Amino acid sequence: MSQRPPHRRPEQGDDRRQRQQPQYRQQSRAGGVQKVEQGDEYVHVRFRNLEDFATIRTPDWAAHAAQDIAPGAEVRTGKLKGSGEWQTESVLIPAPVDGQTAARLATRIVQRIGE
């Protein structure tokens, strides 16, 4: 019977620990949910101010990533003015859903798409 090497806990500063944890840049940069607006068909969960963007798009790939969390959700991404970096502007969660649940689902979607 072969022996397994002893389990080693990563030391502080060990780069393997950082690689194991996903990085969610969106929440730290945008500060999380900024505004939740209730509409007839969607609850609009904003992560950034619309005026921060030069271009806004609703990519199919982001909607596909959101389907397991909130079927029918749409993700709006945009190119930031001045930097050219693309970030999530908002997520639209299909109604009926309360604002708190919509914010939680939208945050999970943003995390899933890896921002």
Stockholm file with secondary structure:
# STOCKHOLM 1.0

chainA/1-115         MSQRPPHRRPEQGDDRRQRQQPQYRQQSRAGGVQKVEQGDEYVHVRFRNLEDFATIRTPDWAAHAAQDIAPGAEVRTGKLKGSGEWQTESVLIPAPVDGQTAARLATRIVQRIGE
#=GR chainA/1-115 SS CCCCCCCCCCCTTCHHHHHHSCCCHHHHHHCSCCEEEECSSEEEEESSCGGGEEEEECCHHHHHHHTTTSTTCEEEEEEETTTCCEEEEEEEEESSCCHHHHHHHHHHHHHHTTC
#=GC SS_cons         CCCCCCCCCCCTTCHHHHHHSCCCHHHHHHCSCCEEEECSSEEEEESSCGGGEEEEECCHHHHHHHTTTSTTCEEEEEEETTTCCEEEEEEEEESSCCHHHHHHHHHHHHHHTTC
//
